[in-house]
């Protein structure tokens, strides 16, 4: 039985999230916190508790969002909306790499900016495809290319090894693909 989430949960999970959808989303968010906790435990790191909390919160959002964006409820909520809503969602996700660069790791700023620009450019390609059956293969290819290429080229600190793969999985592979063949608002027939 599906319960309609209330308030902010409706925005985060769509209007038909199941307990399993929500459970896996929050389990992934906790996984993100654990990954950051393990990787940021390096003694060579010089940032304090506030920076670690910012990094953990960002990881929780990205890991959890990566799972949520594959659920029928969340993916459908965005794809039933307008293309403008999807574009705003993508632009707003500049926040995560920016906050990590500013509050946690200024020396990784180039890697984080490149990750955002890669995501944005590739998401536009994926969302813009007329033939929806080509979205997923293109998204997988671009996510793999960025997940491997960005860290190899920019060499971020070890504690950010998770960032590009999770960020691109959430936004290129999860969000930008219409996984459930949902008709968007512009193409809805009366």
Secondary structure, DSSP 8 states (H G I E B T S, - for coil): ------THHHHHH-SS--HHHHHHHHHHHHHHHHHHHHHTT-TT----HHHHHHHHHHHHHHHHHHHHTTSHHHHHHHHHS-HHHHHHHHHHTHHHHHHHHHHT-GGGHHHHHHHHHHHHHHHHHHHT-SSGGGHHHHHHHHHHHHHHHHHHHH---GGGTTHHHHHHIIIIIIISS-TT----GGG---
